[in-house]
């Protein structure tokens, strides 16, 4: 079976890194309520860890309020405990099977911490894109060495991979700037 170079596959993998970065950004607190805010929370349910979305419904009834409707009455305490122990700084208030979470105003220091976290996520995404680039370039070198493609084709494909890398890194930087403005907006 001959290995071939597929630029579309390289771009698809780079897009995967961008999508993961977008999910990470969506879970960052900006001062407004968002159901994605609770995505990183894992609940100890039925003997295993589960995402909160598998044991409850998260709604945004008001701009600064999250409502978590727990499906199983026995899980309310576990969901409340997981939210309280998360590093989101939220204080759950339970009313039957509904947990309400007021989103407090973030102070300047907390905003700066969130920006640092966003920068960390951006760097992880850039590294992921560079790993995809490295894999693509390694494949091109191997194909050149095995005489499966010419040196000129290898150079042309390497340039295309680099252009794709630059494009995706620029998109990451753009998303980061947007999120940073959103976090720092008072």
C-alpha beads as a LAMMPS data file, in Angstrom:
LAMMPS data file: protein, C-alpha beads

186 atoms
185 bonds

1 atom types
1 bond types

-500.0 500.0 xlo xhi
-500.0 500.0 ylo yhi
-500.0 500.0 zlo zhi

Masses

1 110.0

Atoms # bond

1 1 1 0.000 0.000 0.000
2 1 1 1.573 3.281 -1.106
3 1 1 1.364 6.259 1.235
4 1 1 0.304 9.534 -0.328
5 1 1 0.301 13.113 0.816
6 1 1 -3.117 14.711 1.331
7 1 1 -3.154 18.452 2.074
8 1 1 -6.883 18.285 2.836
9 1 1 -6.176 15.772 5.619
10 1 1 -3.491 18.064 7.093
11 1 1 -5.936 20.997 7.024
12 1 1 -8.694 18.836 8.562
13 1 1 -6.406 17.907 11.466
14 1 1 -5.410 21.567 11.944
15 1 1 -9.099 22.506 11.951
16 1 1 -9.586 19.923 14.708
17 1 1 -7.059 21.844 16.832
18 1 1 -8.988 25.077 16.159
19 1 1 -12.294 23.419 17.150
20 1 1 -10.780 22.136 20.413
21 1 1 -9.467 25.659 21.092
22 1 1 -12.934 27.146 20.471
23 1 1 -14.431 24.667 22.966
24 1 1 -11.789 25.615 25.541
25 1 1 -12.546 29.314 25.045
26 1 1 -16.284 28.718 25.334
27 1 1 -15.776 27.236 28.792
28 1 1 -13.953 30.355 30.058
29 1 1 -15.930 32.733 32.262
30 1 1 -16.448 36.199 30.841
31 1 1 -18.886 37.690 33.340
32 1 1 -21.956 36.623 31.360
33 1 1 -23.774 33.339 31.874
34 1 1 -23.122 30.653 29.263
35 1 1 -24.139 26.984 29.434
36 1 1 -20.637 26.079 28.141
37 1 1 -19.218 27.465 31.372
38 1 1 -20.033 24.180 33.122
39 1 1 -18.667 21.887 30.367
40 1 1 -15.393 21.076 32.164
41 1 1 -17.232 19.918 35.300
42 1 1 -17.272 16.147 35.840
43 1 1 -19.879 14.594 38.171
44 1 1 -19.169 11.445 40.214
45 1 1 -22.325 9.623 39.136
46 1 1 -23.181 5.949 39.379
47 1 1 -19.573 4.988 40.110
48 1 1 -17.915 6.891 37.248
49 1 1 -17.154 10.460 36.190
50 1 1 -19.645 12.002 33.758
51 1 1 -19.936 15.426 32.145
52 1 1 -22.621 17.595 33.721
53 1 1 -24.597 17.496 30.444
54 1 1 -25.226 13.753 30.982
55 1 1 -26.939 14.209 34.348
56 1 1 -28.621 17.619 34.015
57 1 1 -29.892 20.310 31.671
58 1 1 -28.120 23.685 31.820
59 1 1 -30.164 26.800 30.925
60 1 1 -29.559 30.563 30.949
61 1 1 -32.790 32.176 32.204
62 1 1 -31.093 35.566 32.800
63 1 1 -27.818 37.109 31.558
64 1 1 -26.124 36.562 34.936
65 1 1 -27.823 33.335 36.046
66 1 1 -27.391 29.655 35.185
67 1 1 -30.079 27.114 35.989
68 1 1 -29.087 23.429 36.276
69 1 1 -32.059 21.030 36.184
70 1 1 -30.788 17.697 37.579
71 1 1 -32.698 14.724 36.172
72 1 1 -32.166 12.301 39.074
73 1 1 -33.087 13.621 42.540
74 1 1 -30.307 11.477 44.068
75 1 1 -27.663 13.262 41.952
76 1 1 -28.438 16.820 43.140
77 1 1 -25.891 16.706 45.986
78 1 1 -23.154 15.286 43.710
79 1 1 -23.769 17.970 41.050
80 1 1 -23.781 20.719 43.682
81 1 1 -20.529 19.379 45.190
82 1 1 -18.809 19.191 41.768
83 1 1 -19.799 22.788 40.941
84 1 1 -18.657 24.027 44.358
85 1 1 -15.277 22.239 44.044
86 1 1 -14.619 23.450 40.484
87 1 1 -12.312 26.442 40.088
88 1 1 -15.093 28.538 38.535
89 1 1 -15.787 30.402 41.766
90 1 1 -19.544 29.761 41.643
91 1 1 -21.783 29.277 44.681
92 1 1 -24.681 26.887 43.906
93 1 1 -28.090 27.432 45.511
94 1 1 -30.301 24.350 45.454
95 1 1 -34.103 24.413 45.215
96 1 1 -35.341 20.831 44.876
97 1 1 -33.876 19.421 41.659
98 1 1 -32.883 22.850 40.335
99 1 1 -29.507 24.392 41.124
100 1 1 -29.191 28.125 40.509
101 1 1 -25.808 29.725 39.894
102 1 1 -25.448 33.503 40.061
103 1 1 -22.536 34.686 37.938
104 1 1 -20.761 37.347 39.997
105 1 1 -18.987 40.330 38.451
106 1 1 -15.364 39.488 37.883
107 1 1 -12.796 41.774 39.471
108 1 1 -9.759 43.008 37.532
109 1 1 -7.455 40.349 38.989
110 1 1 -9.825 37.489 38.076
111 1 1 -10.191 38.881 34.543
112 1 1 -6.407 38.894 34.128
113 1 1 -6.256 35.294 35.384
114 1 1 -8.875 34.306 32.782
115 1 1 -6.832 36.040 30.051
116 1 1 -3.764 34.045 31.136
117 1 1 -5.785 30.829 30.882
118 1 1 -6.968 31.864 27.401
119 1 1 -3.334 32.472 26.381
120 1 1 -2.422 29.007 27.689
121 1 1 -5.223 27.445 25.619
122 1 1 -4.047 29.405 22.554
123 1 1 -0.484 28.158 22.969
124 1 1 -1.726 24.566 23.284
125 1 1 -3.699 25.026 20.042
126 1 1 -0.658 26.510 18.257
127 1 1 1.458 23.561 19.405
128 1 1 -1.196 21.135 18.127
129 1 1 -1.192 22.865 14.718
130 1 1 2.616 22.723 14.620
131 1 1 2.522 19.002 15.425
132 1 1 0.237 18.469 12.442
133 1 1 2.667 20.510 10.305
134 1 1 5.590 18.388 11.511
135 1 1 3.705 15.171 10.706
136 1 1 2.909 16.466 7.204
137 1 1 6.511 17.531 6.543
138 1 1 7.848 14.207 7.877
139 1 1 5.533 12.351 5.497
140 1 1 6.744 14.503 2.592
141 1 1 10.394 13.777 3.452
142 1 1 9.639 10.058 3.622
143 1 1 7.847 10.141 0.264
144 1 1 10.784 12.045 -1.278
145 1 1 13.267 9.566 0.201
146 1 1 11.259 6.615 -1.163
147 1 1 11.098 8.389 -4.569
148 1 1 7.274 8.407 -4.413
149 1 1 7.244 12.143 -5.219
150 1 1 9.763 14.448 -6.865
151 1 1 11.834 16.967 -4.923
152 1 1 9.928 19.805 -6.606
153 1 1 6.557 18.318 -5.575
154 1 1 7.874 17.837 -2.056
155 1 1 8.948 21.497 -1.880
156 1 1 5.613 22.686 -3.309
157 1 1 3.627 20.581 -0.818
158 1 1 5.873 21.740 2.056
159 1 1 5.119 25.359 1.104
160 1 1 1.379 24.566 1.092
161 1 1 1.646 22.958 4.543
162 1 1 3.488 26.034 5.862
163 1 1 0.857 28.375 4.384
164 1 1 -1.911 26.319 6.018
165 1 1 -0.016 26.407 9.329
166 1 1 0.360 30.195 9.135
167 1 1 -3.348 30.556 8.295
168 1 1 -4.489 28.421 11.248
169 1 1 -2.086 30.100 13.714
170 1 1 -3.426 33.490 12.559
171 1 1 -6.985 32.232 13.175
172 1 1 -5.992 31.121 16.695
173 1 1 -4.482 34.562 17.376
174 1 1 -7.625 36.258 16.068
175 1 1 -9.892 34.116 18.282
176 1 1 -7.649 34.860 21.269
177 1 1 -7.816 38.645 20.725
178 1 1 -11.622 38.472 20.469
179 1 1 -11.922 36.401 23.659
180 1 1 -9.477 38.669 25.494
181 1 1 -11.627 41.725 24.658
182 1 1 -14.738 39.838 25.781
183 1 1 -13.134 38.884 29.117
184 1 1 -11.719 42.365 29.831
185 1 1 -14.978 44.148 28.869
186 1 1 -16.584 45.487 32.049

Bonds

1 1 1 2
2 1 2 3
3 1 3 4
4 1 4 5
5 1 5 6
6 1 6 7
7 1 7 8
8 1 8 9
9 1 9 10
10 1 10 11
11 1 11 12
12 1 12 13
13 1 13 14
14 1 14 15
15 1 15 16
16 1 16 17
17 1 17 18
18 1 18 19
19 1 19 20
20 1 20 21
21 1 21 22
22 1 22 23
23 1 23 24
24 1 24 25
25 1 25 26
26 1 26 27
27 1 27 28
28 1 28 29
29 1 29 30
30 1 30 31
31 1 31 32
32 1 32 33
33 1 33 34
34 1 34 35
35 1 35 36
36 1 36 37
37 1 37 38
38 1 38 39
39 1 39 40
40 1 40 41
41 1 41 42
42 1 42 43
43 1 43 44
44 1 44 45
45 1 45 46
46 1 46 47
47 1 47 48
48 1 48 49
49 1 49 50
50 1 50 51
51 1 51 52
52 1 52 53
53 1 53 54
54 1 54 55
55 1 55 56
56 1 56 57
57 1 57 58
58 1 58 59
59 1 59 60
60 1 60 61
61 1 61 62
62 1 62 63
63 1 63 64
64 1 64 65
65 1 65 66
66 1 66 67
67 1 67 68
68 1 68 69
69 1 69 70
70 1 70 71
71 1 71 72
72 1 72 73
73 1 73 74
74 1 74 75
75 1 75 76
76 1 76 77
77 1 77 78
78 1 78 79
79 1 79 80
80 1 80 81
81 1 81 82
82 1 82 83
83 1 83 84
84 1 84 85
85 1 85 86
86 1 86 87
87 1 87 88
88 1 88 89
89 1 89 90
90 1 90 91
91 1 91 92
92 1 92 93
93 1 93 94
94 1 94 95
95 1 95 96
96 1 96 97
97 1 97 98
98 1 98 99
99 1 99 100
100 1 100 101
101 1 101 102
102 1 102 103
103 1 103 104
104 1 104 105
105 1 105 106
106 1 106 107
107 1 107 108
108 1 108 109
109 1 109 110
110 1 110 111
111 1 111 112
112 1 112 113
113 1 113 114
114 1 114 115
115 1 115 116
116 1 116 117
117 1 117 118
118 1 118 119
119 1 119 120
120 1 120 121
121 1 121 122
122 1 122 123
123 1 123 124
124 1 124 125
125 1 125 126
126 1 126 127
127 1 127 128
128 1 128 129
129 1 129 130
130 1 130 131
131 1 131 132
132 1 132 133
133 1 133 134
134 1 134 135
135 1 135 136
136 1 136 137
137 1 137 138
138 1 138 139
139 1 139 140
140 1 140 141
141 1 141 142
142 1 142 143
143 1 143 144
144 1 144 145
145 1 145 146
146 1 146 147
147 1 147 148
148 1 148 149
149 1 149 150
150 1 150 151
151 1 151 152
152 1 152 153
153 1 153 154
154 1 154 155
155 1 155 156
156 1 156 157
157 1 157 158
158 1 158 159
159 1 159 160
160 1 160 161
161 1 161 162
162 1 162 163
163 1 163 164
164 1 164 165
165 1 165 166
166 1 166 167
167 1 167 168
168 1 168 169
169 1 169 170
170 1 170 171
171 1 171 172
172 1 172 173
173 1 173 174
174 1 174 175
175 1 175 176
176 1 176 177
177 1 177 178
178 1 178 179
179 1 179 180
180 1 180 181
181 1 181 182
182 1 182 183
183 1 183 184
184 1 184 185
185 1 185 186
